[in-house]
Amino acid sequence: MDWREIPSLSALRAFEATARLLSFSKAAAELNVTHAAIAQHVRGLEAEFSESLVVRAGRGIALTHAGERLAARLVAGFGEIANGVQDIRQLGVDRPLTISVTPAFATSWLMPRIGSFWEKHPDITVNISPTYKLVDLAKDNVDMAIRFGDGSWAGCDVEYLTSGDLVVVGHPELINNPNANSMADLVGLTWFFERIYARERRLVVQSEGFDLKSAQVNTLESSDLVFAGVSAKLGVSAITRSLIDHKITSGEFQAVCRLKTDGLGYHIVTRKNFESPSLRTFKKWLHQVA
């Protein structure tokens, strides 16, 4: 196909609407342009084809034989385009959502809450992919990533979801002081850090004036192991507050003190200007429950 031999699509759309509605004014209203713009497009096509496409008929207009032939082809052609667009849109509606999250967020924040989403939206399938690996949203066909950081991911749409503030927690029986509220109450206890966050969280703890060099520190491979160690009364840890609110509320963990991490938190990361109806619904739900 040589597009140089085809008139502008704007002119063809203007004529198709005119032929279907038999009115310049109605075509202009449908396409949200002026009456003069529609007339100019139609006259331009007539000049290009050296054929009359419409003629006056009383107070309205009628199609010539050439106009009827062109209109029939355009109706069929634009109909095929509309069907193709709808097919692709339906693919986005029908296919499952793929959500990339860190294992800790998946286990401690998302899974305890997502039952309410599935109850309200049983028609939307959500595939949850827990991983620490960075993903290419387009290349890996991922609809959304939920990541911890300051929100500075270039080339993506980023929305703040929930706080990244840390809280130092331990088992109530290990801390053995219901009024503990400072780092001084943790002297002599073992610390657990998840490997991927170990360096940053050690720095945050030490910035509070706590000397980790004199403490027993164990670095574990996953957040699940850290949680298990705390639950087993083996040590304490600094964990993102939003991930363990439910354990603090239930009394399984005792919150000792809060460590503020300015500007950090969990964010929704999606492709730029790319949002299917299912993704929009899931994002709205996330914000409601955060």
N, C-alpha and C positions, 0 to 999 in steps of 0.2 A: 504494500500500500504506500502510495506517495502522498503524504499529507499536504504537500504543496498544491495538489490538484483539488483539494477539498475546501470549500468555503469555511469561514470561521464557524465554530460550533455555536457561538453566541447567536449568529445570524440564523443558523438552522433551528436552534431552539425557539427563537422568536417566531419563525415561520410555522413551526410545528404547532405552537400554542395558538397562533392566529388561525391556522387551518382547522384546528380542533374546535375552537370557540367561535370561529367566524366573526371575530371582533378584535380590532387593534386595542381597544380600551381594556377588554377583559384579559387579553394576552399580557398587556402591560401590568395589570394588577396582579396576575398570577406570578409573573417573573420579577415583580417589584422594581420595574423601570418605568420610564415615561412613555406615553402614547407616541411621542415623536421618535423615541429610540426604536420602538417596534417597527414603525413605518419605515424608518431609515434602513433597518436591517432587511426588511422585505424588498424595498426598492433596490437595495444593493444586490440582492440575489437575482432579481429580475434583470439588472444590468449585466451581471456576470453570465447569466444563461442566455441573454437576449430573448427572453420569453416572459410574457405576462403570467403571473402566478395567481393574482387576485384581481377582481373587478368589482366595481360598485354594483350593488343590487338593492335598489330602493334606498332605505336608510342604513343598510348594512353592506356586507361584502359577500362575494361568492368566489369559489375557486374556479380557475380555468382548467382545461384538460391537463395542462402541464402541472398546474398546482396540485390537482388531485393525485397525479402520479407521484410527485415528490412527497406529498403528505403521507401517502400510503407507505412509501419506503421509510420515511422518517419515523412514523409510528412503530413500524416493525423494528427498526434499528434501535431507537431509544428504548423500546420495550425490552429488547435483548440486553441492553446495557443495564437497565433497571433490575432485570432478573439476575444478571451476573453480580451486581453490587449486593443484592439481597442474599444471594447464595454465600458470598464471602462474609457478610455480616452474621448470617446464621451459624457459620462455622465458629465464630467467636462466642456466640450464645450457647451452642451445644457442647463445645469442648470443655473439659474440666479446667478449673483454675489451678495453676501451679504456683505455689507460694514457697519461696526459699527463706528459711529462718535459721537462726543458730539453734543448736540442740537444747541449750538452756532455756531459751525463750519458748521453744516448742513444748518442752516438757513441763515447765513451771508456770508459764503464762497462757499460752494459746490453748493447749489441750484441756485444761480445767474449765475453759470458757466456751469452746467452740460448739459444744452440744446445743447451746441456745441458738446458734446460727443455723445448724442443720435442722433444728426443729422448726424454725421460721421459714427456711429456704431449702426444702428437701430436693428441689429441682436443680440446685447448684452443687456440682461435685467439686470438692477442694482437695487437691493433692498437696500434701505438706512434705517439703523436702528439707530435713534438718541437716545443715552443713555449715562448716566454718569457711569453706572455700568461697572466694569471690566468684560471682556468676555474671555472665554477659546476658542481660535480660533478653535481648533480641536473638542472639545466636543460640542461647540455651533454651529459648522458648519459655521463659519464665515470666509470669504476669506481674509478680510483685516480690520484692525482697523486704524483709524487716531486719534492719541492721542497727547496731549500736555505734554511736559516734556523735559528731557535732553537726551532722546534716550537710556537710559540704561535699556532695557527690555531683560533680560536673556532668552536664548532659542528661540529667534525669530530673523527673518531678519528685520532690521530697516533701513529705508532710510529717511534722512532729507527732508522735503517738503517745509516749509515756516517759516518765522521768528515768534518769540514769543514776539518781542518787544512790549511794551505797549505805548499807546498814550492817553493823557488826553484830553477828548473832552466834548463839551457842545453845546447847541444850540446857534447859533450866536446872537440871540436876548437876550438870558440870559447873555452871557458873555459881550455883549455890548461894545466890544473893538476889532476891527479887527486886531489890532497889538499885542494882548495879546500873550505872548510867554514864560511865566514863571509861577511857582506855586503861586507866589505873586499876580498874577492877579486873583486868584480864592478864595481869602480870603472872607469869609462870604457866600459862596455858599454851597448848599446841595450836598452831595456825595452819589452815589449809588454803591453798590457792589453786585455782584452775590454771593449767599451763598456759593457755592462750592469753590469759589476762594477768598472769602472775607478776610481771615486771611493773605494769601500770598500777596494780592494786597495792603492791608492796610500797610503791612511792606514795600513794595516797595515805596509807596507814602511817608511814614514817613521817609524813608532813604534819600529822596530828601530834608529833612528839613521842610516838611509841617506838621503842628500840627493838626492832625485829631481830637484830643481830644476836641478841641475848635470848631469843626464843627458839623453840623447836618449830621449824617451818617445813611442811610437806607440800610438794607440788604434785597435783594429781591431773590425770589426763582429761577428765570431763567434769562438768558441773554435777552430774549424777553422783560421781564419787565424792565430790565435796559435800553435797547434801547428805549422802549416806554417812560420811565421817562425822558430820555435825549431829545427825540423828542418833548415831551410836555413842554419843557423849565422849568422842575422842579428841575434839578440838573445836575451835571457833573459826569463823571466816568473815570476810567482807563481801557481801553479795548485793547485787542490784535489788533495791527495795521492792520494785514492782514484781519481781519474780518470786518473792517469798512472803508477800503480804498474807496469803492464805495460811502459811505455816505459823506465822506470828499470831494471827487471829485465833487459830486453833489451839495455841499454846505449845505446839511441837517445838518451836524455836522461841528463844527469848531475845528480843532486840535490846542491845546494850546502848549503842549510840549511833548517831547518823554521821556519815562522812559525805559532805557535799562535793559533787563533781560538776562544777559550773559549765554549762553549755552542752553537756553530754546527755544523751538519752536514746531511746529507741525511735526509729523513724521508718515510715513507709516509703519505699523507693520503687518507682515505676518508670516505664519508658516515657519519654517526653511526648506529651499530647497523645497518649495511647491509653484508651480506657473503654473496655467493653461494658455492656450493662451489668454483667455478672461481677466484674471487678469493681464497678462503682458501688454495687450493693454490698460487697464484702468490705470495702473501705469504710463505708458508712457505718456498718456494724462494728468494725474495729474501733472507730472513734467513740461510738456509744458505750462500749464496754470498758474502754481504757480508763 
